[in-house]
Amino acid sequence: MIERFSFAGLNANESACVILYMVTALWVFAHIAKSHAAKISLIIMEACLLLLVAKTMSRGGVVALACNSVYFWLIYRRSMRRKSLPESGPKCRVSLASVAGGRTPITSFPAFFQVLPLEKTLNWVTYSPIWRVILVFCHPGLWSRSTPGYLMQDNSIGNRFELWKGALKMIVGSPLFGWGYRNTGASYMNWFQNTGKFIYYRGLVNSYLQIGCAWGLPVLSAVLLLLVWSLANTKFHPSSAKNGSVDILCFLIISTWMLCSLFSSMLGSLLLLAMPLAAIILAVLRHPPKFKTLGYSWAVSMAICLLLFFAGRHLAKTDPLAIKTDRSDIVFISNEQADSNDLCVLCVDENAVGAYYGKEIRKFLSTAHYDKCLVFRRIEQLPKLAAVASSANLIILSGETVSRLKIQNARAKYVLLLPSAVPDFIPPESIQSIVCPEIDMLHYLGLPLDNPSLCAKIHIIPFDACFETSWSKYIHF
């Protein structure tokens, strides 16, 4: 298996994005270069960078390269068309001898194609997208990753679609405030990933979904507004030749980040964000806001956000559990299949129940009769439990939360997961079960050996079953 190229602590897709920033800069330098030697040098440098893009084997990077190179070619065609229009007529008719002698500058598009083969070749290489795409696909690893047979069997594509569907549901679960930037991957795994899968994700493999899930749709709408407005300004304000080149560079850098962000999250490093941010700031400074441009940029950003929200809402309709959160970071779960008004509360200590506690509580609720469930994900949230503890029918405590929570509820049943001890304020008859790994827990729990009713409630998870991913099976009622 061919190893994918990466550098500076970035993954392969992020590395491809950074290299493409440099490639687009070389395009603009070649666009404004006057001498043949400078163009040839820039083309050679670009070819070396394109080989590095190919070594990353980033298919998203190839999509960004192809789209940007087509746009750059269209810019060239548009600029040549503008140059040829004012100079048509008798004044632009020059003899081949005068052109060959170097006494007349070449301004007509057909003239240099007929007279100077080197100029024609350099212009084709400078602007054509064809050779760029062909060059990157010459890498055997990238070619094999792009064949139809490989794509049909590539799990990363299917996993991405499953992840993105879960991300849309996450947006519906907290559309205004999000789940927190560092919590997106863990929140997806706990609350929206299939309970039978344990694929670890640090993020959502898409910058836009990452922003929407982390900080909510208002922040995503503002980011999209800034991006769309910057693209519109840099595309529709070509003034002089020098300023037009600056606009082209800003457009290409911003579009590179936006295209690469469709297939990977491009938010994890300053190397990924510095150049797009600089391009956006430059676009804002060079082109003051206009009401019309801001208007349709805002409309586009709002349309995208609404599309994401309603798509997630449509997907969430098929789930038996409706999962939401708010600024308090408490997770609210509604069981659509239950017809009771019973409330279940889970207090999480990840050192005891692990990082997949959300999957386990979902497994439990899928077979239980509880209509609602509140999940307190941090020990610091326990003081907020006092307001709802009196109405809870089941309280599940784990690890240190067993000893820290001191709320008596006569009608509630308690489940203790890997407790450090059994507190005195919980009556033995209120304890439904105590779930522990297969070790001698009697001394560890401080349980009296002469209390057979309490000892009978201990459920031991065998060594061949992982406690963190199977404790829901051992809660007996």
Stockholm file with secondary structure:
# STOCKHOLM 1.0

chainA/1-477         MIERFSFAGLNANESACVILYMVTALWVFAHIAKSHAAKISLIIMEACLLLLVAKTMSRGGVVALACNSVYFWLIYRRSMRRKSLPESGPKCRVSLASVAGGRTPITSFPAFFQVLPLEKTLNWVTYSPIWRVILVFCHPGLWSRSTPGYLMQDNSIGNRFELWKGALKMIVGSPLFGWGYRNTGASYMNWFQNTGKFIYYRGLVNSYLQIGCAWGLPVLSAVLLLLVWSLANTKFHPSSAKNGSVDILCFLIISTWMLCSLFSSMLGSLLLLAMPLAAIILAVLRHPPKFKTLGYSWAVSMAICLLLFFAGRHLAKTDPLAIKTDRSDIVFISNEQADSNDLCVLCVDENAVGAYYGKEIRKFLSTAHYDKCLVFRRIEQLPKLAAVASSANLIILSGETVSRLKIQNARAKYVLLLPSAVPDFIPPESIQSIVCPEIDMLHYLGLPLDNPSLCAKIHIIPFDACFETSWSKYIHF
#=GR chainA/1-477 SS CCCCCCCTTCCHHHHHHHHHHHHHHHHHHHHHCCSHHHHHHHHHHHHHHHHHHHHHTCHHHHHHHHHHHHHHHHHHHHHHHHHHTTTCSGGGCCCHHHHHTTCSCCCSHHHHHHHCHHHHHHHHHHHCSHHHHHHHHTSHHHHHHTSHHHHHHCHHHHHHHHHHHHHHHHHHHSTTTCSCGGGHHHHHHHHTSCTTCCCCCSSCSCHHHHHHHHHCHHHHHHHHHHHHHHHHHHHHCCCSHHHHHHHHHHHHHHHHHHHHTTTSCCCSCHHHHHHHHHHHHHHHHHSCCCHHHHHHHHHHHHHHHHHHHHHHHHHHTTCSEEEEECTTCEEEEEETTCCSCCEEEEECCHHHHCTTHHHHHHHHHHHSCCSEEEEECSGGGGGGGHHHHTTCSEEEEETTHHHHCCCCCTTCEEEEESCSSCCTTSCGGGEEEEEEESSCHHHHHTCCTTCHHHHTTEEEECTTSCGGGTGGGGCCC
#=GC SS_cons         CCCCCCCTTCCHHHHHHHHHHHHHHHHHHHHHCCSHHHHHHHHHHHHHHHHHHHHHTCHHHHHHHHHHHHHHHHHHHHHHHHHHTTTCSGGGCCCHHHHHTTCSCCCSHHHHHHHCHHHHHHHHHHHCSHHHHHHHHTSHHHHHHTSHHHHHHCHHHHHHHHHHHHHHHHHHHSTTTCSCGGGHHHHHHHHTSCTTCCCCCSSCSCHHHHHHHHHCHHHHHHHHHHHHHHHHHHHHCCCSHHHHHHHHHHHHHHHHHHHHTTTSCCCSCHHHHHHHHHHHHHHHHHSCCCHHHHHHHHHHHHHHHHHHHHHHHHHHTTCSEEEEECTTCEEEEEETTCCSCCEEEEECCHHHHCTTHHHHHHHHHHHSCCSEEEEECSGGGGGGGHHHHTTCSEEEEETTHHHHCCCCCTTCEEEEESCSSCCTTSCGGGEEEEEEESSCHHHHHTCCTTCHHHHTTEEEECTTSCGGGTGGGGCCC
//
